Structure formats: structure tokens, C-alpha cells
């Protein structure tokens, strides 16, 4: 009977050469020529290959990468693109952060930061007036 590949191991990851190394289930470890390592979830959606970064190794360990890849596979099964969902969450976070600071707050912060660079007090008084 043929022996089944068990995927990557924690010890084996340290010895891998440059390239993409499959763990199974669309999870890959990308090793660059400089030796840096990062996890990639590679899938195809609407005839187009998509690569979703899951984080650098060893900050994201093998077990965490497998767990995240499993979540991504579940999203794909439900018809949700995991990369689009990730980008949508980031956009929502940026929008929420932008709403926390009003234009008036931004203008006051800018004036306070640049007041020392203006040549005279007239310039300092003109900025808040405008």
C-alpha cells in the first residue's frame, strides 16, 4: 500500500529550501531565497488563483496555520471568498478609525503640530480662522 504524505513537521520546516512547500489542504509554506518563511493559503476562485497570506513563521506556528487554513476552507465551502472577507474587515476597521477623528480634530492637531514652524504670530492666527 502506498504511504500517505503527512504534511510538514515542525522540525522539517527549519530545513526546507527556497520555494513553496505543501502541507495539504491548500496550505503552503513559502520559503524565500533569504530564508524567511511565511504561510500561504492558495486557492482558486472563478478560474483565478488567489494567494492569501496567513502570517510569518515562526510567529504563526504550524498548528495555527492549519487552523486558519481550515477556517478558510469552511468559508470557501459556504461560498465566501476568504481574501475578500479579510479585505472587507480591514476596510471596515479603517472606516471606523477614520470616524473617530473629526475634521475639526484633525485641523486642530495639524495646527498644533506646525505652529512652531510658522514665521510669525499672524500666520498662527490665520490658520484657525480659515
Backbone bond lengths (Angstrom), bond angles and torsions (degrees), N, CA, C in turn:
res aa  C-N    CA-C-N  psi(-1)  N-CA   C-N-CA  omega(-1)  CA-C   N-CA-C  phi
1 X - - - 1.448 - - 1.528 108.87 -
2 X 1.321 116.71 141.42 1.459 121.64 -178.62 1.518 110.05 -70.06
3 X 1.324 114.71 144.64 1.461 120.36 -179.76 1.528 109.11 -85.86
4 X 1.314 117.51 132.70 1.465 122.56 -178.51 1.521 109.90 -86.36
5 X 1.322 115.61 137.44 1.458 121.30 177.25 1.529 108.78 -71.48
6 X 1.315 117.70 128.55 1.463 122.23 -177.58 1.521 112.98 -90.81
7 X 1.316 118.93 1.69 1.455 121.11 179.89 1.513 111.42 90.29
8 X 1.304 114.93 -166.35 1.457 121.13 -177.64 1.524 111.09 -78.53
9 X 1.324 115.59 156.09 1.460 121.67 174.34 1.518 108.54 -122.28
10 X 1.312 116.73 158.09 1.458 120.91 -179.00 1.531 111.15 -60.64
11 X 1.313 117.23 -40.54 1.469 120.19 178.46 1.518 111.88 -69.70
12 X 1.323 116.01 -40.29 1.454 120.62 -177.27 1.515 113.57 -67.92
13 X 1.328 117.91 -27.02 1.461 121.78 -178.69 1.526 111.19 -60.73
14 X 1.303 117.34 -36.59 1.467 121.41 -177.14 1.526 112.56 -67.37
15 X 1.335 117.47 -23.32 1.462 120.67 -174.51 1.518 113.81 -101.00
16 X 1.310 119.14 3.45 1.457 121.96 -174.71 1.525 111.84 -74.21
17 X 1.336 115.03 142.90 1.462 121.51 177.06 1.527 109.49 -83.10
18 X 1.327 116.59 174.10 1.465 121.66 -179.34 1.520 110.31 -61.84
19 X 1.332 115.96 142.18 1.453 122.15 178.81 1.513 111.45 136.02
20 X 1.331 115.97 -171.54 1.459 122.48 177.16 1.527 108.21 -101.03
21 X 1.321 116.48 132.16 1.456 121.55 -177.70 1.526 108.66 -124.95
22 X 1.338 115.90 120.47 1.463 122.15 -174.74 1.522 111.06 -79.03
23 X 1.323 115.23 136.18 1.459 121.41 172.13 1.520 109.74 -101.32
24 X 1.305 116.40 -21.07 1.464 121.80 -176.79 1.513 109.56 112.11
25 X 1.311 116.36 154.18 1.465 120.11 178.44 1.507 113.30 65.59
26 X 1.336 117.41 34.77 1.468 124.10 177.51 1.528 113.79 70.97
27 X 1.304 117.94 13.93 1.457 122.41 178.87 1.525 109.06 -100.90
28 X 1.340 115.41 130.03 1.457 121.51 -179.12 1.526 109.88 -130.42
29 X 1.325 114.62 149.99 1.457 120.91 170.81 1.513 106.53 -106.64
30 X 1.325 116.50 119.70 1.455 121.82 178.81 1.525 107.68 -93.75
31 X 1.326 116.32 122.83 1.455 122.31 177.06 1.523 107.02 -114.32
32 X 1.329 117.37 121.11 1.461 121.04 -178.91 1.523 110.22 -86.32
33 X 1.318 115.69 172.23 1.462 121.19 179.78 1.524 111.44 -64.58
34 X 1.329 117.32 -26.14 1.464 120.62 179.22 1.520 112.16 -82.97
35 X 1.343 116.61 -8.92 1.455 120.62 177.60 1.514 115.11 100.53
36 X 1.331 117.75 -2.93 1.466 118.53 178.48 1.524 108.94 -73.62
37 X 1.327 114.98 149.63 1.462 121.00 -175.19 1.524 109.93 -127.93
38 X 1.337 115.85 139.68 1.457 120.27 177.07 1.527 109.11 -148.66
39 X 1.329 114.92 152.95 1.459 122.10 -178.55 1.518 109.82 -90.06
40 X 1.331 115.68 137.66 1.458 122.69 179.47 1.532 108.43 -128.96
41 X 1.323 116.12 132.09 1.466 121.30 170.38 1.516 105.77 -101.98
42 X 1.330 117.23 112.28 1.464 122.82 -174.55 1.523 108.66 -109.54
43 X 1.336 115.65 125.62 1.455 120.59 -179.51 1.510 109.37 -146.55
44 X 1.314 115.56 170.79 1.452 120.78 179.26 1.516 108.92 -120.54
45 X 1.315 115.59 133.43 1.466 121.37 -178.98 1.521 107.92 -138.57
46 X 1.327 117.22 125.41 1.463 123.48 -178.73 1.526 111.61 54.25
47 X 1.316 116.09 41.09 1.460 121.53 176.88 1.519 114.56 74.75
48 X 1.305 117.51 12.59 1.465 121.34 -177.11 1.521 109.27 -125.46
49 X 1.328 116.90 130.30 1.454 120.37 178.93 1.524 109.36 -76.07
50 X 1.323 115.56 136.92 1.465 121.54 179.18 1.515 108.56 -127.99
51 X 1.306 116.25 137.72 1.461 123.07 177.16 1.520 108.34 -116.85
52 X 1.319 115.53 123.30 1.458 121.36 -179.81 1.520 108.35 -114.14
53 X 1.332 116.43 119.37 1.458 120.57 178.17 1.519 110.75 -73.23
54 X 1.334 115.48 134.06 1.461 120.51 179.67 1.519 112.62 -106.91
55 X 1.325 117.02 -9.46 1.451 120.04 177.68 1.516 112.21 129.27
56 X 1.321 116.46 163.93 1.461 121.06 -177.87 1.524 112.08 -81.71
57 X 1.319 114.72 147.82 1.463 121.07 172.25 1.521 106.64 -91.41
58 X 1.292 122.48 135.78 1.452 130.56 12.00 1.524 114.14 -96.79
59 X 1.340 118.38 5.91 1.470 119.63 178.81 1.524 110.12 -59.10
60 X 1.318 116.95 -41.66 1.455 122.32 172.65 1.522 106.08 -104.68
61 X 1.305 116.59 112.52 1.456 121.69 -177.53 1.522 112.47 -77.03
62 X 1.303 114.89 174.78 1.461 121.67 -178.67 1.527 111.60 -60.98
63 X 1.312 117.81 -44.76 1.470 120.81 -179.18 1.530 111.19 -65.00
64 X 1.339 117.32 -41.38 1.472 120.48 178.52 1.520 111.03 -65.43
65 X 1.324 117.30 -41.02 1.462 120.73 179.45 1.527 110.40 -63.89
66 X 1.329 116.77 -41.44 1.472 120.00 178.07 1.518 111.22 -64.30
67 X 1.326 117.25 -39.98 1.465 121.50 179.60 1.540 110.29 -64.93
68 X 1.328 116.94 -43.76 1.462 120.71 179.72 1.527 110.60 -66.59
69 X 1.339 117.25 -40.24 1.466 120.81 178.09 1.523 110.13 -63.10
70 X 1.318 116.95 -37.35 1.466 120.38 177.76 1.532 110.63 -64.36
71 X 1.323 117.23 -41.28 1.466 120.87 177.14 1.525 110.61 -62.76
72 X 1.326 116.60 -39.78 1.467 120.80 178.81 1.527 110.77 -65.78
73 X 1.324 117.35 -40.35 1.465 120.82 177.32 1.535 110.78 -63.29
74 X 1.319 117.56 -37.51 1.467 120.90 177.02 1.528 110.60 -64.74
75 X 1.335 116.99 -40.95 1.464 120.10 177.46 1.522 110.66 -61.96
76 X 1.331 116.27 -44.04 1.464 119.79 178.47 1.524 111.04 -60.82
77 X 1.310 116.32 -39.86 1.457 120.67 179.19 1.530 110.72 -61.39
78 X 1.323 117.10 -36.35 1.469 122.08 179.58 1.523 112.77 -81.61
79 X 1.349 117.17 -2.58 1.461 120.62 178.61 1.511 114.31 90.10
80 X 1.335 117.85 14.38 1.458 122.33 -179.30 1.521 108.47 -105.14
81 X 1.323 116.62 131.12 1.460 120.87 177.16 1.526 108.49 -79.16
82 X 1.341 118.83 117.55 1.470 120.19 -176.04 1.527 113.63 -64.21
83 X 1.325 117.64 -33.71 1.458 120.26 -179.60 1.527 111.02 -70.91
84 X 1.336 116.84 -40.96 1.468 120.14 176.20 1.526 110.69 -63.50
85 X 1.323 116.40 -38.56 1.467 120.13 178.63 1.536 110.56 -64.87
86 X 1.330 116.32 -42.13 1.470 120.91 178.91 1.529 110.76 -61.68
87 X 1.333 116.41 -44.70 1.461 120.22 179.77 1.520 111.39 -68.00
88 X 1.324 117.05 -35.72 1.465 121.01 177.76 1.522 111.92 -64.87
89 X 1.330 116.82 -38.92 1.465 120.85 177.97 1.534 110.25 -66.04
90 X 1.315 116.78 -41.30 1.470 119.65 178.85 1.519 110.92 -64.64
91 X 1.321 117.21 -41.51 1.461 120.62 178.95 1.525 110.61 -62.97
92 X 1.318 116.99 -39.75 1.462 120.50 178.68 1.521 111.22 -65.95
93 X 1.333 117.15 -38.97 1.462 120.80 177.76 1.526 111.04 -65.20
94 X 1.334 116.98 -40.92 1.466 120.64 178.51 1.523 111.02 -65.17
95 X 1.325 116.28 -41.11 1.461 120.24 179.35 1.524 110.73 -64.70
96 X 1.320 117.13 -40.12 1.460 120.26 178.91 1.530 110.78 -66.08
97 X 1.326 116.89 -39.15 1.464 120.31 178.54 1.525 110.58 -67.54
98 X 1.311 117.36 -37.31 1.463 120.80 179.76 1.524 111.11 -67.46
99 X 1.325 117.24 -32.87 1.461 120.52 -179.48 1.526 111.93 -72.26
100 X 1.309 117.87 -20.07 1.455 120.51 -178.80 1.527 111.83 -70.41
101 X 1.327 117.77 -29.28 1.462 121.06 -179.70 1.526 108.47 -107.92
102 X 1.318 116.82 121.11 1.457 121.36 178.96 1.522 109.44 -81.70
103 X 1.333 115.71 170.14 1.457 119.88 178.08 1.530 110.41 -63.57
104 X 1.305 117.30 -39.40 1.468 120.80 179.65 1.530 110.69 -63.01
105 X 1.337 116.81 -41.85 1.466 120.22 177.22 1.522 110.78 -62.58
106 X 1.318 116.14 -41.83 1.458 120.99 -179.90 1.532 110.48 -64.90
107 X 1.325 116.66 -43.54 1.465 120.56 179.83 1.531 111.07 -63.60
108 X 1.313 117.60 -43.35 1.465 121.08 178.45 1.526 111.33 -62.49
109 X 1.307 116.80 -41.27 1.464 120.57 179.12 1.526 110.92 -65.49
110 X 1.336 117.07 -39.92 1.457 121.06 179.07 1.528 110.76 -64.52
111 X 1.326 116.11 -45.84 1.472 120.65 -179.84 1.514 110.43 -62.52
112 X 1.312 118.21 -43.64 1.461 121.47 179.48 1.529 111.41 -63.53
113 X 1.308 116.78 -37.34 1.466 120.47 -178.17 1.524 112.03 -73.57
114 X 1.328 118.12 -31.05 1.470 120.84 -174.80 1.534 114.05 -104.65
115 X 1.324 118.16 -2.57 1.470 121.53 -176.37 1.532 112.30 -57.47
116 X 1.323 117.48 -38.35 1.469 119.84 -176.99 1.529 112.17 -69.26
117 X 1.319 118.83 -19.75 1.459 121.77 -178.67 1.517 114.27 -86.95
118 X 1.331 118.81 -9.92 1.450 121.29 -179.24 1.522 110.39 -80.31
119 X 1.316 116.32 146.97 1.468 121.39 -171.02 1.530 114.46 -71.43
120 X 1.325 117.64 -33.69 1.466 117.97 -179.03 1.530 110.69 -147.45
121 X 1.306 115.16 175.38 1.461 121.68 -176.14 1.526 112.05 -68.52
122 X 1.335 117.30 -24.44 1.463 120.40 179.10 1.532 110.56 -62.47
123 X 1.341 115.00 -44.61 1.465 118.28 177.86 1.529 110.76 -60.53
124 X 1.314 115.80 -41.41 1.468 120.44 -179.25 1.518 110.91 -62.69
125 X 1.320 118.51 -35.04 1.466 121.06 179.16 1.521 112.27 -79.96
126 X 1.349 117.48 -26.89 1.458 120.60 -179.23 1.531 112.17 -72.06
127 X 1.301 116.79 -36.29 1.468 119.59 -177.39 1.525 113.33 -60.35
128 X 1.334 119.47 -52.06 1.480 117.43 179.25 1.520 112.52 -65.65
129 X 1.323 117.79 -27.38 1.470 121.13 -178.91 1.528 110.18 -68.56
130 X 1.323 117.11 -31.21 1.461 119.05 -178.10 1.499 109.77 -88.46
